Amino acid sequence: MLKGEATDTLHDIVIDQVFIDEQVDRMLAWEIFVRTIKGEDQQDIPPSELCDRIGVHKWYVNHLLEDIKGRFYAE
């Protein structure tokens, strides 16, 4: 049995940007999966609703598209 104080890693996880990015990617993949299974993948989803579901700020979709566009057209 280990002796000593319990460590609180929640604070470290919450401020770890890599962890947050992984969770956002996971939630986005889950939303895509669920919409595909339900047959809703061809229906539009408002960006604000998607952002609410995956827990990001309301401009996340715009920033994501700008990032993808920059990578797509990079030389």
C-alpha positions, 0 to 999 in steps of 0.5 A: 500500500502506498503511503502519502498524499493523494495527488490531484491530476485533474488540474494538470489534465484540464490545462494540458492543451494536447489533452484538450485537443485530443478530447475535442477530436474524439468528440468531433469523431463521435458526432460524425459517427453518430450522425452517420449511423442515424443517416443524418450525415447529409443534413446540415448541422449549424456550427453553433450546435456542433460547437455546443455538442463538442464543447468548444467556442462558437468560432471553432468551426471557422478557425478549423476551416481556415486551418485546413484551407491554409494546409490544403493550399500550402505549397 
